[in-house]
Amino acid sequence: MKKSVLLFYMRNVANYFFNRYFLFLLINVVFIFLLATTYLQLALDLANSPAKFPEKLAQALLAGRARQSILLTCLSLL
């Protein structure tokens, strides 16, 4: 195999893995960080004003956000 063909193949393989790694970092840093901070902010809001729990639960149920309402229910049990 020629050296230039081998280098071209290695460059394509490296580009493929770097693109996949970039996508992995983008998903981890952006989306997971945003979800974690949203739930953390929700927990802090409920800790600061527990009387607003039924209001937040009703808003989550009306908006169809079942995951958030389940989280609210679990937090209320603690």
FENGI-V455649 format. One record per helix or strand of 2 or more residues. SS is the DSSP state (helix for helix, strand for strand). FROM is the first residue (numbers start at 1). TO is the last residue. If there is no record, write none. Layout:
ss->SS from->FROM to->TO
ss->SS from->FROM to->TO
This chain:
ss->helix from->3 to->48
ss->helix from->50 to->63
ss->helix from->66 to->77
